[in-house]
Amino acid sequence: MEQLINLVVQRTGISPTQAQQAVQTVFGYLRDKLPGPLATQVENAIGAQQGGKGMMGQSQQSLGDLGGMTRPQ
């Protein structure tokens, strides 16, 4: 996931925190809209699964609730 965040920072010029929020938002949207197995493949492709928590849980834990973006665990 870190590589994707860095890519967004480089290509857009936004801060790492903003890039992380953008990646979280897009990934959360995709996870909600895609069938379960496909969402899992997307997680695996971007390295979102770390320590069994997944990207959203880890990012929310480190950044806190970002304006209501928190998903129930």
HELIX and SHEET records of a PDB file:
HELIX    1   1 GLU A    2  THR A   12  1                                  11    
HELIX    2   2 PRO A   16  LYS A   33  1                                  18    
HELIX    3   3 GLY A   36  ALA A   45  1                                  10    
HELIX    4   4 GLY A   54  LEU A   63  1                                  10    
END                                                                             
